[in-house]
Amino acid sequence: SLSERSLVSVSEKSYSSPEEEAKRKKMWLETRTRVIEHNKRADAGEESYWMAVNHFADRVHSKGCCHDEK
């Protein structure tokens, strides 16, 4: 699946330290969870669009950048 490929791409990235790698993996997992939950709502007709995990999923999200932040 796309999510599995995205995790592989994150794991193949090079980070400055093991701590940074752990931080980025945590961010990726949080993003993935947010996408899954959002898409469940979209499937139920509660959202008007679906989201996907991509190669940016291990990056910090700016406040207000995402449509589903409340």
C-alpha positions in Angstrom: 0.0 0.0 0.0 1.0 3.6 -0.3 1.4 3.9 3.5 3.8 1.0 3.6 5.8 2.4 0.7 5.9 5.8 2.5 7.2 4.2 5.7 9.9 2.5 3.6 10.9 5.8 2.1 11.1 7.4 5.5 13.2 4.5 6.8 15.5 5.0 3.8 16.0 8.7 4.5 19.2 9.8 6.2 18.8 11.8 9.4 21.5 13.6 11.5 21.1 11.3 14.5 19.2 8.3 15.8 17.2 10.8 17.9 16.2 12.7 14.8 15.3 9.5 13.1 13.1 8.4 16.0 11.4 11.9 16.1 10.7 11.7 12.3 9.3 8.2 12.5 7.0 9.3 15.3 5.8 12.3 13.2 5.2 9.9 10.3 3.2 7.6 12.5 1.1 10.5 13.9 0.5 11.8 10.4 -0.5 8.3 9.2 -3.0 8.0 12.1 -4.4 11.4 11.3 -4.9 10.5 7.7 -6.5 7.1 8.5 -9.0 8.8 10.9 -9.8 11.6 8.5 -10.4 9.1 5.7 -12.7 7.1 7.9 -14.8 10.2 8.4 -14.6 10.9 4.6 -15.9 7.3 3.9 -18.8 8.1 6.3 -19.6 11.3 4.4 -18.4 13.5 7.2 -15.5 15.0 5.2 -15.5 16.2 1.6 -12.1 14.9 0.6 -9.6 12.1 1.3 -6.1 12.5 2.5 -3.0 10.4 1.7 0.4 9.8 3.3 3.4 11.0 1.2 7.1 11.6 1.5 6.5 14.8 3.5 4.7 12.9 6.3 7.8 12.9 8.5 7.9 16.7 8.7 6.6 19.1 11.2 3.2 20.5 10.4 2.6 24.2 10.8 -0.4 25.2 12.8 -3.3 25.8 10.5 -1.8 24.1 7.5 -4.2 21.2 7.5 -7.8 21.5 6.6 -8.9 19.0 9.3 -7.2 20.7 12.3 -9.8 21.9 14.8 
